[in-house]
Amino acid sequence: MSEESLQELLETAKAARLRSIAPFSNFLVGAAVKTDKGKVYIGCNVESASYGLTVCAERVSGISPNLRSQPTPIP
């Protein structure tokens, strides 16, 4: 991955963090993953009073292709 592509992915992850729901930690986390076909999926952390329902940003971005019915393998 080129330095430019990496920087674009980083900026996408930074923007994704603004979608976080973190009422307990106030720690906003964003993630972005890029498939081998160039599609980018984002995720953010979602906290819940029920700790078991809390989801990290990396998991959200990783399952996004399946949630969008586009199960493109992530390299």
All heavy atoms as TSV, in Angstrom:
chain	resi	resn	atom	element	x	y	z
A	1	MET	N	N	0.850	-1.166	0.000
A	1	MET	CA	C	0.000	0.000	0.000
A	1	MET	C	C	0.897	1.231	0.000
A	1	MET	O	O	1.847	1.311	0.775
A	1	MET	CB	C	-0.917	-0.028	1.227
A	1	MET	CG	C	-1.819	1.173	1.323
A	1	MET	SD	S	-2.921	1.165	2.770
A	1	MET	CE	C	-4.042	-0.122	2.310
A	2	SER	N	N	0.560	2.182	-0.851
A	2	SER	CA	C	1.368	3.396	-0.951
A	2	SER	C	C	1.163	4.272	0.288
A	2	SER	O	O	0.153	4.144	0.997
A	2	SER	CB	C	0.990	4.187	-2.197
A	2	SER	OG	O	-0.288	4.780	-2.055
A	3	GLU	N	N	2.103	5.164	0.509
A	3	GLU	CA	C	2.005	6.093	1.640
A	3	GLU	C	C	0.760	6.963	1.493
A	3	GLU	O	O	0.060	7.236	2.472
A	3	GLU	CB	C	3.265	6.962	1.709
A	3	GLU	CG	C	3.275	7.936	2.853
A	3	GLU	CD	C	3.360	7.280	4.220
A	3	GLU	OE1	O	3.924	6.183	4.336
A	3	GLU	OE2	O	2.833	7.872	5.193
A	4	GLU	N	N	0.447	7.364	0.277
A	4	GLU	CA	C	-0.734	8.195	0.026
A	4	GLU	C	C	-2.022	7.427	0.358
A	4	GLU	O	O	-2.927	7.963	1.001
A	4	GLU	CB	C	-0.769	8.650	-1.430
A	4	GLU	CG	C	-1.920	9.578	-1.745
A	4	GLU	CD	C	-1.889	10.068	-3.181
A	4	GLU	OE1	O	-0.791	10.172	-3.761
A	4	GLU	OE2	O	-2.976	10.340	-3.714
A	5	SER	N	N	-2.090	6.168	-0.058
A	5	SER	CA	C	-3.262	5.346	0.245
A	5	SER	C	C	-3.411	5.128	1.741
A	5	SER	O	O	-4.522	5.151	2.277
A	5	SER	CB	C	-3.160	3.985	-0.447
A	5	SER	OG	O	-3.287	4.117	-1.824
A	6	LEU	N	N	-2.294	4.929	2.408
A	6	LEU	CA	C	-2.313	4.736	3.853
A	6	LEU	C	C	-2.819	5.994	4.556
A	6	LEU	O	O	-3.628	5.918	5.483
A	6	LEU	CB	C	-0.925	4.355	4.352
A	6	LEU	CG	C	-0.801	3.966	5.806
A	6	LEU	CD1	C	-1.712	2.803	6.145
A	6	LEU	CD2	C	0.636	3.613	6.142
A	7	GLN	N	N	-2.372	7.148	4.113
A	7	GLN	CA	C	-2.813	8.414	4.707
A	7	GLN	C	C	-4.309	8.636	4.479
A	7	GLN	O	O	-5.016	9.105	5.372
A	7	GLN	CB	C	-2.006	9.591	4.153
A	7	GLN	CG	C	-0.604	9.669	4.701
A	7	GLN	CD	C	-0.583	9.766	6.222
A	7	GLN	OE1	O	-1.345	10.508	6.834
A	7	GLN	NE2	N	0.293	8.995	6.857
A	8	GLU	N	N	-4.800	8.287	3.286
A	8	GLU	CA	C	-6.234	8.407	2.998
A	8	GLU	C	C	-7.044	7.494	3.915
A	8	GLU	O	O	-8.096	7.896	4.428
A	8	GLU	CB	C	-6.520	8.063	1.539
A	8	GLU	CG	C	-6.058	9.115	0.560
A	8	GLU	CD	C	-6.262	8.698	-0.895
A	8	GLU	OE1	O	-6.948	7.681	-1.159
A	8	GLU	OE2	O	-5.727	9.387	-1.771
A	9	LEU	N	N	-6.547	6.296	4.124
A	9	LEU	CA	C	-7.231	5.340	5.001
A	9	LEU	C	C	-7.234	5.855	6.439
A	9	LEU	O	O	-8.243	5.745	7.150
A	9	LEU	CB	C	-6.540	3.977	4.902
A	9	LEU	CG	C	-7.351	2.763	5.280
A	9	LEU	CD1	C	-8.624	2.642	4.465
A	9	LEU	CD2	C	-6.519	1.507	5.118
A	10	LEU	N	N	-6.142	6.427	6.867
A	10	LEU	CA	C	-6.047	6.995	8.211
A	10	LEU	C	C	-7.034	8.146	8.389
A	10	LEU	O	O	-7.729	8.241	9.406
A	10	LEU	CB	C	-4.620	7.461	8.494
A	10	LEU	CG	C	-4.356	8.067	9.862
A	10	LEU	CD1	C	-4.690	7.087	10.967
A	10	LEU	CD2	C	-2.903	8.504	9.963
A	11	GLU	N	N	-7.140	9.012	7.401
A	11	GLU	CA	C	-8.086	10.127	7.467
A	11	GLU	C	C	-9.526	9.615	7.495
A	11	GLU	O	O	-10.372	10.175	8.193
A	11	GLU	CB	C	-7.871	11.089	6.296
A	11	GLU	CG	C	-6.560	11.852	6.355
A	11	GLU	CD	C	-6.373	12.644	7.641
A	11	GLU	OE1	O	-7.338	13.296	8.104
A	11	GLU	OE2	O	-5.273	12.603	8.214
A	12	THR	N	N	-9.797	8.550	6.764
A	12	THR	CA	C	-11.132	7.947	6.771
A	12	THR	C	C	-11.456	7.402	8.157
A	12	THR	O	O	-12.572	7.576	8.664
A	12	THR	CB	C	-11.223	6.825	5.710
A	12	THR	OG1	O	-10.940	7.385	4.423
A	12	THR	CG2	C	-12.590	6.193	5.692
A	13	ALA	N	N	-10.487	6.757	8.790
A	13	ALA	CA	C	-10.681	6.227	10.149
A	13	ALA	C	C	-10.897	7.363	11.143
A	13	ALA	O	O	-11.745	7.252	12.042
A	13	ALA	CB	C	-9.484	5.380	10.557
A	14	LYS	N	N	-10.174	8.451	10.984
A	14	LYS	CA	C	-10.351	9.598	11.879
A	14	LYS	C	C	-11.752	10.176	11.741
A	14	LYS	O	O	-12.380	10.560	12.733
A	14	LYS	CB	C	-9.313	10.686	11.576
A	14	LYS	CG	C	-7.926	10.354	12.049
A	14	LYS	CD	C	-6.989	11.491	11.687
A	14	LYS	CE	C	-5.562	11.205	12.074
A	14	LYS	NZ	N	-4.659	12.318	11.678
A	15	ALA	N	N	-12.261	10.233	10.523
A	15	ALA	CA	C	-13.621	10.738	10.303
A	15	ALA	C	C	-14.656	9.776	10.883
A	15	ALA	O	O	-15.672	10.210	11.437
A	15	ALA	CB	C	-13.861	10.951	8.812
A	16	ALA	N	N	-14.395	8.481	10.788
A	16	ALA	CA	C	-15.334	7.471	11.297
A	16	ALA	C	C	-15.504	7.573	12.810
A	16	ALA	O	O	-16.585	7.278	13.332
A	16	ALA	CB	C	-14.857	6.072	10.910
A	17	ARG	N	N	-14.468	7.999	13.496
A	17	ARG	CA	C	-14.547	8.073	14.961
A	17	ARG	C	C	-15.608	9.062	15.430
A	17	ARG	O	O	-16.140	8.952	16.529
A	17	ARG	CB	C	-13.186	8.407	15.573
A	17	ARG	CG	C	-12.698	9.794	15.279
A	17	ARG	CD	C	-11.261	10.025	15.737
A	17	ARG	NE	N	-11.156	10.436	17.097
A	17	ARG	CZ	C	-11.359	11.680	17.537
A	17	ARG	NH1	N	-11.693	12.633	16.694
A	17	ARG	NH2	N	-11.239	11.964	18.808
A	18	LEU	N	N	-15.957	10.010	14.574
A	18	LEU	CA	C	-16.971	10.993	14.948
A	18	LEU	C	C	-18.372	10.372	15.026
A	18	LEU	O	O	-19.295	10.991	15.540
A	18	LEU	CB	C	-16.952	12.161	13.963
A	18	LEU	CG	C	-15.625	12.915	13.895
A	18	LEU	CD1	C	-15.688	14.006	12.845
A	18	LEU	CD2	C	-15.245	13.474	15.259
A	19	ARG	N	N	-18.514	9.158	14.530
A	19	ARG	CA	C	-19.789	8.435	14.606
A	19	ARG	C	C	-19.887	7.573	15.869
A	19	ARG	O	O	-20.894	6.917	16.100
A	19	ARG	CB	C	-19.954	7.543	13.389
A	19	ARG	CG	C	-20.016	8.317	12.090
A	19	ARG	CD	C	-20.187	7.381	10.932
A	19	ARG	NE	N	-20.275	8.129	9.690
A	19	ARG	CZ	C	-20.694	7.625	8.554
A	19	ARG	NH1	N	-21.066	6.360	8.486
A	19	ARG	NH2	N	-20.735	8.355	7.469
A	20	SER	N	N	-18.834	7.561	16.668
A	20	SER	CA	C	-18.799	6.731	17.877
A	20	SER	C	C	-19.902	7.103	18.860
A	20	SER	O	O	-20.321	8.256	18.938
A	20	SER	CB	C	-17.456	6.887	18.592
A	20	SER	OG	O	-16.421	6.365	17.819
A	21	ILE	N	N	-20.318	6.102	19.602
A	21	ILE	CA	C	-21.242	6.307	20.725
A	21	ILE	C	C	-20.493	5.807	21.951
A	21	ILE	O	O	-20.329	4.601	22.137
A	21	ILE	CB	C	-22.551	5.525	20.513
A	21	ILE	CG1	C	-23.236	5.988	19.227
A	21	ILE	CG2	C	-23.461	5.694	21.727
A	21	ILE	CD1	C	-24.417	5.152	18.815
A	22	ALA	N	N	-19.980	6.747	22.735
A	22	ALA	CA	C	-19.120	6.381	23.862
A	22	ALA	C	C	-19.490	7.184	25.110
A	22	ALA	O	O	-18.686	7.962	25.621
A	22	ALA	CB	C	-17.657	6.607	23.480
A	23	PRO	N	N	-20.702	6.965	25.628
A	23	PRO	CA	C	-21.130	7.757	26.782
A	23	PRO	C	C	-20.411	7.419	28.093
A	23	PRO	O	O	-20.446	8.205	29.028
A	23	PRO	CB	C	-22.624	7.426	26.897
A	23	PRO	CG	C	-22.743	6.058	26.311
A	23	PRO	CD	C	-21.724	6.018	25.201
A	24	PHE	N	N	-19.755	6.281	28.140
A	24	PHE	CA	C	-19.102	5.865	29.381
A	24	PHE	C	C	-17.627	6.216	29.401
A	24	PHE	O	O	-17.118	6.750	30.377
A	24	PHE	CB	C	-19.319	4.364	29.610
A	24	PHE	CG	C	-20.779	4.005	29.621
A	24	PHE	CD1	C	-21.368	3.394	28.528
A	24	PHE	CD2	C	-21.579	4.339	30.700
A	24	PHE	CE1	C	-22.719	3.096	28.518
A	24	PHE	CE2	C	-22.937	4.045	30.705
A	24	PHE	CZ	C	-23.508	3.430	29.606
A	25	SER	N	N	-16.924	5.928	28.325
A	25	SER	CA	C	-15.486	6.202	28.287
A	25	SER	C	C	-15.159	7.560	27.674
A	25	SER	O	O	-14.085	8.101	27.897
A	25	SER	CB	C	-14.773	5.120	27.471
A	25	SER	OG	O	-15.090	5.257	26.088
A	26	ASN	N	N	-16.073	8.081	26.870
A	26	ASN	CA	C	-15.821	9.311	26.106
A	26	ASN	C	C	-14.590	9.169	25.213
A	26	ASN	O	O	-13.935	10.151	24.886
A	26	ASN	CB	C	-15.675	10.525	27.019
A	26	ASN	CG	C	-16.975	10.840	27.716
A	26	ASN	OD1	O	-18.032	10.833	27.103
A	26	ASN	ND2	N	-16.908	11.099	29.007
A	27	PHE	N	N	-14.278	7.939	24.839
A	27	PHE	CA	C	-13.115	7.659	23.990
A	27	PHE	C	C	-13.630	7.248	22.613
A	27	PHE	O	O	-14.152	6.152	22.443
A	27	PHE	CB	C	-12.265	6.554	24.620
A	27	PHE	CG	C	-10.909	6.422	24.010
A	27	PHE	CD1	C	-9.913	7.345	24.270
A	27	PHE	CD2	C	-10.634	5.372	23.155
A	27	PHE	CE1	C	-8.660	7.229	23.700
A	27	PHE	CE2	C	-9.378	5.244	22.573
A	27	PHE	CZ	C	-8.397	6.170	22.850
A	28	LEU	N	N	-13.525	8.148	21.661
A	28	LEU	CA	C	-14.027	7.908	20.310
A	28	LEU	C	C	-12.985	7.174	19.478
A	28	LEU	O	O	-11.836	7.601	19.395
A	28	LEU	CB	C	-14.382	9.238	19.640
A	28	LEU	CG	C	-15.318	10.161	20.430
A	28	LEU	CD1	C	-15.581	11.440	19.646
A	28	LEU	CD2	C	-16.601	9.461	20.795
A	29	VAL	N	N	-13.404	6.057	18.868
A	29	VAL	CA	C	-12.489	5.239	18.077
A	29	VAL	C	C	-13.100	5.005	16.704
A	29	VAL	O	O	-14.281	4.693	16.577
A	29	VAL	CB	C	-12.231	3.866	18.743
A	29	VAL	CG1	C	-11.280	3.030	17.902
A	29	VAL	CG2	C	-11.692	4.047	20.145
A	30	GLY	N	N	-12.274	5.163	15.679
A	30	GLY	CA	C	-12.698	4.867	14.315
A	30	GLY	C	C	-11.739	3.881	13.685
A	30	GLY	O	O	-10.574	3.794	14.070
A	31	ALA	N	N	-12.241	3.136	12.724
A	31	ALA	CA	C	-11.401	2.179	11.998
A	31	ALA	C	C	-11.816	2.191	10.537
A	31	ALA	O	O	-12.957	2.488	10.202
A	31	ALA	CB	C	-11.565	0.778	12.582
A	32	ALA	N	N	-10.870	1.883	9.676
A	32	ALA	CA	C	-11.142	1.769	8.243
A	32	ALA	C	C	-10.321	0.613	7.701
A	32	ALA	O	O	-9.140	0.482	8.022
A	32	ALA	CB	C	-10.783	3.063	7.520
A	33	VAL	N	N	-10.969	-0.228	6.917
A	33	VAL	CA	C	-10.274	-1.337	6.269
A	33	VAL	C	C	-10.516	-1.241	4.770
A	33	VAL	O	O	-11.564	-0.796	4.323
A	33	VAL	CB	C	-10.726	-2.715	6.797
A	33	VAL	CG1	C	-10.350	-2.902	8.241
A	33	VAL	CG2	C	-12.212	-2.915	6.609
A	34	LYS	N	N	-9.521	-1.652	4.018
A	34	LYS	CA	C	-9.603	-1.598	2.561
A	34	LYS	C	C	-9.483	-3.006	2.013
A	34	LYS	O	O	-8.578	-3.752	2.382
A	34	LYS	CB	C	-8.470	-0.718	2.016
A	34	LYS	CG	C	-8.581	-0.395	0.567
A	34	LYS	CD	C	-7.509	0.626	0.193
A	34	LYS	CE	C	-7.733	1.153	-1.192
A	34	LYS	NZ	N	-6.737	2.192	-1.520
A	35	THR	N	N	-10.406	-3.379	1.110
A	35	THR	CA	C	-10.387	-4.716	0.539
A	35	THR	C	C	-9.375	-4.786	-0.599
A	35	THR	O	O	-8.850	-3.762	-1.065
A	35	THR	CB	C	-11.766	-5.110	-0.006
A	35	THR	OG1	O	-12.081	-4.288	-1.129
A	35	THR	CG2	C	-12.839	-4.988	1.067
A	36	ASP	N	N	-9.156	-5.989	-1.067
A	36	ASP	CA	C	-8.232	-6.166	-2.182
A	36	ASP	C	C	-8.763	-5.527	-3.466
A	36	ASP	O	O	-8.013	-5.282	-4.396
A	36	ASP	CB	C	-7.932	-7.652	-2.401
A	36	ASP	CG	C	-9.178	-8.490	-2.612
A	36	ASP	OD1	O	-10.302	-7.974	-2.390
A	36	ASP	OD2	O	-9.040	-9.660	-2.989
A	37	LYS	N	N	-10.057	-5.211	-3.498
A	37	LYS	CA	C	-10.653	-4.557	-4.664
A	37	LYS	C	C	-10.743	-3.048	-4.488
A	37	LYS	O	O	-11.309	-2.344	-5.317
A	37	LYS	CB	C	-12.022	-5.144	-4.953
A	37	LYS	CG	C	-11.921	-6.600	-5.358
A	37	LYS	CD	C	-13.236	-7.174	-5.762
A	37	LYS	CE	C	-12.965	-8.624	-6.160
A	37	LYS	NZ	N	-14.135	-9.363	-6.452
A	38	GLY	N	N	-10.214	-2.545	-3.380
A	38	GLY	CA	C	-10.165	-1.111	-3.152
A	38	GLY	C	C	-11.348	-0.514	-2.419
A	38	GLY	O	O	-11.383	0.682	-2.171
A	39	LYS	N	N	-12.329	-1.326	-2.036
A	39	LYS	CA	C	-13.490	-0.832	-1.301
A	39	LYS	C	C	-13.089	-0.593	0.150
A	39	LYS	O	O	-12.407	-1.415	0.765
A	39	LYS	CB	C	-14.620	-1.855	-1.385
A	39	LYS	CG	C	-15.863	-1.478	-0.643
A	39	LYS	CD	C	-16.654	-0.448	-1.384
A	39	LYS	CE	C	-17.978	-0.229	-0.643
A	39	LYS	NZ	N	-18.620	0.985	-0.993
A	40	VAL	N	N	-13.517	0.540	0.696
A	40	VAL	CA	C	-13.181	0.894	2.073
A	40	VAL	C	C	-14.429	0.776	2.940
A	40	VAL	O	O	-15.503	1.263	2.573
A	40	VAL	CB	C	-12.613	2.326	2.156
A	40	VAL	CG1	C	-12.367	2.737	3.611
A	40	VAL	CG2	C	-11.329	2.430	1.353
A	41	TYR	N	N	-14.292	0.119	4.071
A	41	TYR	CA	C	-15.364	-0.027	5.049
A	41	TYR	C	C	-14.916	0.615	6.343
A	41	TYR	O	O	-13.768	0.466	6.749
A	41	TYR	CB	C	-15.696	-1.496	5.280
A	41	TYR	CG	C	-16.293	-2.147	4.062
A	41	TYR	CD1	C	-15.487	-2.847	3.166
A	41	TYR	CD2	C	-17.650	-2.055	3.797
A	41	TYR	CE1	C	-16.029	-3.442	2.037
A	41	TYR	CE2	C	-18.199	-2.636	2.674
A	41	TYR	CZ	C	-17.388	-3.328	1.797
A	41	TYR	OH	O	-17.929	-3.904	0.682
A	42	ILE	N	N	-15.842	1.332	6.973
A	42	ILE	CA	C	-15.496	2.028	8.213
A	42	ILE	C	C	-16.251	1.426	9.383
A	42	ILE	O	O	-17.239	0.711	9.210
A	42	ILE	CB	C	-15.798	3.534	8.124
A	42	ILE	CG1	C	-17.294	3.780	7.912
A	42	ILE	CG2	C	-14.966	4.182	7.036
A	42	ILE	CD1	C	-17.708	5.227	8.056
A	43	GLY	N	N	-15.783	1.739	10.567
A	43	GLY	CA	C	-16.450	1.320	11.787
A	43	GLY	C	C	-16.116	2.284	12.906
A	43	GLY	O	O	-15.166	3.057	12.814
A	44	CYS	N	N	-16.918	2.247	13.954
A	44	CYS	CA	C	-16.662	3.060	15.136
A	44	CYS	C	C	-17.098	2.268	16.364
A	44	CYS	O	O	-17.851	1.304	16.251
A	44	CYS	CB	C	-17.423	4.389	15.059
A	44	CYS	SG	S	-19.205	4.191	15.004
A	45	ASN	N	N	-16.605	2.669	17.523
A	45	ASN	CA	C	-16.992	1.960	18.737
A	45	ASN	C	C	-18.389	2.375	19.165
A	45	ASN	O	O	-18.817	3.514	18.957
A	45	ASN	CB	C	-15.976	2.168	19.861
A	45	ASN	CG	C	-15.818	3.607	20.282
A	45	ASN	OD1	O	-15.790	4.512	19.462
A	45	ASN	ND2	N	-15.669	3.832	21.577
A	46	VAL	N	N	-19.116	1.413	19.713
A	46	VAL	CA	C	-20.476	1.649	20.207
A	46	VAL	C	C	-20.554	1.034	21.596
A	46	VAL	O	O	-20.484	-0.187	21.746
A	46	VAL	CB	C	-21.531	1.003	19.282
A	46	VAL	CG1	C	-22.932	1.241	19.824
A	46	VAL	CG2	C	-21.400	1.527	17.863
A	47	GLU	N	N	-20.657	1.896	22.610
A	47	GLU	CA	C	-20.718	1.425	23.986
A	47	GLU	C	C	-22.161	1.249	24.432
A	47	GLU	O	O	-23.067	1.926	23.949
A	47	GLU	CB	C	-20.041	2.424	24.919
A	47	GLU	CG	C	-18.563	2.553	24.690
A	47	GLU	CD	C	-17.921	3.568	25.602
A	47	GLU	OE1	O	-18.618	4.293	26.325
A	47	GLU	OE2	O	-16.691	3.653	25.570
A	48	SER	N	N	-22.337	0.332	25.375
A	48	SER	CA	C	-23.655	0.058	25.938
A	48	SER	C	C	-23.511	-0.160	27.441
A	48	SER	O	O	-22.467	-0.617	27.905
A	48	SER	CB	C	-24.244	-1.198	25.286
A	48	SER	OG	O	-25.436	-1.579	25.930
A	49	ALA	N	N	-24.567	0.181	28.173
A	49	ALA	CA	C	-24.544	-0.075	29.621
A	49	ALA	C	C	-24.392	-1.567	29.883
A	49	ALA	O	O	-23.827	-1.968	30.888
A	49	ALA	CB	C	-25.821	0.453	30.265
A	50	SER	N	N	-24.875	-2.372	28.956
A	50	SER	CA	C	-24.665	-3.814	29.016
A	50	SER	C	C	-23.346	-4.085	28.303
A	50	SER	O	O	-23.282	-4.070	27.080
A	50	SER	CB	C	-25.805	-4.558	28.319
A	50	SER	OG	O	-25.468	-5.912	28.169
A	51	TYR	N	N	-22.306	-4.313	29.062
A	51	TYR	CA	C	-20.963	-4.435	28.488
A	51	TYR	C	C	-20.908	-5.427	27.328
A	51	TYR	O	O	-20.200	-5.228	26.347
A	51	TYR	CB	C	-19.953	-4.831	29.572
A	51	TYR	CG	C	-18.533	-4.871	29.067
A	51	TYR	CD1	C	-17.843	-3.689	28.822
A	51	TYR	CD2	C	-17.896	-6.080	28.822
A	51	TYR	CE1	C	-16.541	-3.711	28.349
A	51	TYR	CE2	C	-16.598	-6.116	28.347
A	51	TYR	CZ	C	-15.926	-4.928	28.110
A	51	TYR	OH	O	-14.650	-4.951	27.631
A	52	GLY	N	N	-21.695	-6.482	27.393
A	52	GLY	CA	C	-21.692	-7.502	26.342
A	52	GLY	C	C	-22.170	-6.990	24.995
A	52	GLY	O	O	-21.880	-7.583	23.958
A	53	LEU	N	N	-22.906	-5.902	24.985
A	53	LEU	CA	C	-23.383	-5.331	23.722
A	53	LEU	C	C	-22.435	-4.283	23.155
A	53	LEU	O	O	-22.662	-3.780	22.062
A	53	LEU	CB	C	-24.779	-4.709	23.916
A	53	LEU	CG	C	-25.883	-5.695	24.258
A	53	LEU	CD1	C	-27.197	-4.965	24.492
A	53	LEU	CD2	C	-26.046	-6.722	23.153
A	54	THR	N	N	-21.388	-3.951	23.883
A	54	THR	CA	C	-20.404	-2.992	23.399
A	54	THR	C	C	-19.624	-3.601	22.244
A	54	THR	O	O	-19.258	-4.768	22.278
A	54	THR	CB	C	-19.449	-2.595	24.548
A	54	THR	OG1	O	-20.225	-1.948	25.561
A	54	THR	CG2	C	-18.345	-1.685	24.073
A	55	VAL	N	N	-19.395	-2.793	21.198
A	55	VAL	CA	C	-18.691	-3.283	20.016
A	55	VAL	C	C	-17.551	-2.324	19.688
A	55	VAL	O	O	-17.724	-1.108	19.691
A	55	VAL	CB	C	-19.644	-3.371	18.804
A	55	VAL	CG1	C	-18.936	-3.970	17.606
A	55	VAL	CG2	C	-20.881	-4.170	19.128
A	56	CYS	N	N	-16.377	-2.895	19.401
A	56	CYS	CA	C	-15.227	-2.059	19.072
A	56	CYS	C	C	-15.245	-1.677	17.596
A	56	CYS	O	O	-15.870	-2.328	16.758
A	56	CYS	CB	C	-13.920	-2.761	19.435
A	56	CYS	SG	S	-13.541	-4.192	18.413
A	57	ALA	N	N	-14.552	-0.615	17.262
A	57	ALA	CA	C	-14.516	-0.084	15.902
A	57	ALA	C	C	-13.969	-1.093	14.899
A	57	ALA	O	O	-14.468	-1.207	13.774
A	57	ALA	CB	C	-13.670	1.186	15.881
A	58	GLU	N	N	-12.958	-1.845	15.312
A	58	GLU	CA	C	-12.337	-2.808	14.401
A	58	GLU	C	C	-13.324	-3.903	13.998
A	58	GLU	O	O	-13.356	-4.327	12.843
A	58	GLU	CB	C	-11.084	-3.419	15.049
A	58	GLU	CG	C	-9.995	-2.404	15.342
A	58	GLU	CD	C	-10.194	-1.625	16.641
A	58	GLU	OE1	O	-11.172	-1.860	17.375
A	58	GLU	OE2	O	-9.366	-0.758	16.926
A	59	ARG	N	N	-14.127	-4.353	14.942
A	59	ARG	CA	C	-15.126	-5.379	14.618
A	59	ARG	C	C	-16.189	-4.832	13.678
A	59	ARG	O	O	-16.617	-5.505	12.761
A	59	ARG	CB	C	-15.799	-5.903	15.882
A	59	ARG	CG	C	-14.977	-6.910	16.597
A	59	ARG	CD	C	-15.799	-7.577	17.661
A	59	ARG	NE	N	-14.951	-8.548	18.345
A	59	ARG	CZ	C	-15.316	-9.209	19.395
A	59	ARG	NH1	N	-16.513	-9.021	19.917
A	59	ARG	NH2	N	-14.506	-10.069	19.953
A	60	VAL	N	N	-16.620	-3.614	13.935
A	60	VAL	CA	C	-17.653	-3.017	13.084
A	60	VAL	C	C	-17.150	-2.897	11.650
A	60	VAL	O	O	-17.843	-3.275	10.702
A	60	VAL	CB	C	-18.104	-1.644	13.623
A	60	VAL	CG1	C	-19.057	-0.965	12.648
A	60	VAL	CG2	C	-18.764	-1.799	14.987
A	61	SER	N	N	-15.931	-2.414	11.474
A	61	SER	CA	C	-15.404	-2.272	10.108
A	61	SER	C	C	-15.166	-3.637	9.465
A	61	SER	O	O	-15.339	-3.792	8.255
A	61	SER	CB	C	-14.117	-1.448	10.098
A	61	SER	OG	O	-13.100	-2.087	10.836
A	62	GLY	N	N	-14.825	-4.614	10.266
A	62	GLY	CA	C	-14.576	-5.952	9.733
A	62	GLY	C	C	-15.827	-6.686	9.292
A	62	GLY	O	O	-15.794	-7.468	8.345
A	63	ILE	N	N	-16.953	-6.428	9.973
A	63	ILE	CA	C	-18.186	-7.116	9.590
A	63	ILE	C	C	-19.036	-6.302	8.622
A	63	ILE	O	O	-20.013	-6.812	8.078
A	63	ILE	CB	C	-19.039	-7.498	10.822
A	63	ILE	CG1	C	-19.506	-6.267	11.578
A	63	ILE	CG2	C	-18.311	-8.457	11.718
A	63	ILE	CD1	C	-20.536	-6.547	12.651
A	64	SER	N	N	-18.667	-5.064	8.364
A	64	SER	CA	C	-19.444	-4.215	7.463
A	64	SER	C	C	-19.697	-4.830	6.092
A	64	SER	O	O	-20.801	-4.731	5.579
A	64	SER	CB	C	-18.786	-2.842	7.304
A	64	SER	OG	O	-18.963	-2.092	8.462
A	65	PRO	N	N	-18.714	-5.476	5.460
A	65	PRO	CA	C	-19.004	-6.068	4.147
A	65	PRO	C	C	-20.140	-7.088	4.205
A	65	PRO	O	O	-20.985	-7.127	3.322
A	65	PRO	CB	C	-17.694	-6.744	3.755
A	65	PRO	CG	C	-16.645	-6.033	4.533
A	65	PRO	CD	C	-17.315	-5.624	5.821
A	66	ASN	N	N	-20.180	-7.889	5.257
A	66	ASN	CA	C	-21.247	-8.879	5.386
A	66	ASN	C	C	-22.587	-8.232	5.695
A	66	ASN	O	O	-23.615	-8.667	5.195
A	66	ASN	CB	C	-20.903	-9.909	6.466
A	66	ASN	CG	C	-19.784	-10.812	6.035
A	66	ASN	OD1	O	-19.693	-11.172	4.872
A	66	ASN	ND2	N	-18.919	-11.150	6.949
A	67	LEU	N	N	-22.587	-7.188	6.485
A	67	LEU	CA	C	-23.829	-6.487	6.790
A	67	LEU	C	C	-24.389	-5.805	5.560
A	67	LEU	O	O	-25.586	-5.623	5.426
A	67	LEU	CB	C	-23.597	-5.446	7.889
A	67	LEU	CG	C	-23.237	-5.998	9.264
A	67	LEU	CD1	C	-22.927	-4.859	10.221
A	67	LEU	CD2	C	-24.360	-6.846	9.798
A	68	ARG	N	N	-23.522	-5.445	4.647
A	68	ARG	CA	C	-23.947	-4.775	3.424
A	68	ARG	C	C	-24.127	-5.767	2.272
A	68	ARG	O	O	-24.216	-5.375	1.129
A	68	ARG	CB	C	-22.935	-3.703	3.039
A	68	ARG	CG	C	-22.828	-2.601	4.073
A	68	ARG	CD	C	-21.712	-1.652	3.716
A	68	ARG	NE	N	-21.447	-0.740	4.795
A	68	ARG	CZ	C	-21.978	0.467	4.881
A	68	ARG	NH1	N	-22.798	0.893	3.969
A	68	ARG	NH2	N	-21.684	1.245	5.900
A	69	SER	N	N	-24.156	-7.033	2.603
A	69	SER	CA	C	-24.331	-8.109	1.612
A	69	SER	C	C	-23.270	-8.077	0.517
A	69	SER	O	O	-23.534	-8.347	-0.642
A	69	SER	CB	C	-25.728	-8.045	0.990
A	69	SER	OG	O	-26.705	-8.214	1.967
A	70	GLN	N	N	-22.066	-7.696	0.906
A	70	GLN	CA	C	-20.941	-7.673	-0.021
A	70	GLN	C	C	-19.758	-8.379	0.635
A	70	GLN	O	O	-18.784	-7.744	0.994
A	70	GLN	CB	C	-20.557	-6.233	-0.376
A	70	GLN	CG	C	-21.670	-5.462	-1.024
A	70	GLN	CD	C	-21.302	-4.012	-1.197
A	70	GLN	OE1	O	-20.213	-3.567	-0.855
A	70	GLN	NE2	N	-22.209	-3.252	-1.738
A	71	PRO	N	N	-19.850	-9.674	0.823
A	71	PRO	CA	C	-18.785	-10.366	1.556
A	71	PRO	C	C	-17.476	-10.480	0.770
A	71	PRO	O	O	-17.051	-11.549	0.389
A	71	PRO	CB	C	-19.398	-11.716	1.853
A	71	PRO	CG	C	-20.386	-11.929	0.756
A	71	PRO	CD	C	-20.907	-10.568	0.406
A	72	THR	N	N	-16.853	-9.342	0.522
A	72	THR	CA	C	-15.555	-9.318	-0.137
A	72	THR	C	C	-14.506	-9.657	0.891
A	72	THR	O	O	-14.465	-9.038	1.949
A	72	THR	CB	C	-15.265	-7.915	-0.721
A	72	THR	OG1	O	-16.336	-7.556	-1.583
A	72	THR	CG2	C	-13.953	-7.897	-1.483
A	73	PRO	N	N	-13.652	-10.630	0.620
A	73	PRO	CA	C	-12.624	-10.983	1.599
A	73	PRO	C	C	-11.692	-9.810	1.873
A	73	PRO	O	O	-11.323	-9.086	0.958
A	73	PRO	CB	C	-11.861	-12.132	0.942
A	73	PRO	CG	C	-12.470	-12.372	-0.373
A	73	PRO	CD	C	-13.561	-11.384	-0.600
A	74	ILE	N	N	-11.340	-9.640	3.111
A	74	ILE	CA	C	-10.397	-8.595	3.505
A	74	ILE	C	C	-9.027	-9.252	3.656
A	74	ILE	O	O	-8.890	-10.163	4.452
A	74	ILE	CB	C	-10.844	-7.920	4.809
A	74	ILE	CG1	C	-12.213	-7.283	4.612
A	74	ILE	CG2	C	-9.814	-6.907	5.266
A	74	ILE	CD1	C	-12.842	-6.774	5.868
A	75	PRO	N	N	-8.050	-8.779	2.878
A	75	PRO	CA	C	-6.724	-9.420	2.935
A	75	PRO	C	C	-6.012	-9.192	4.250
A	75	PRO	O	O	-6.286	-8.295	4.972
A	75	PRO	CB	C	-5.960	-8.760	1.800
A	75	PRO	CG	C	-6.696	-7.526	1.442
A	75	PRO	CD	C	-8.087	-7.674	1.961
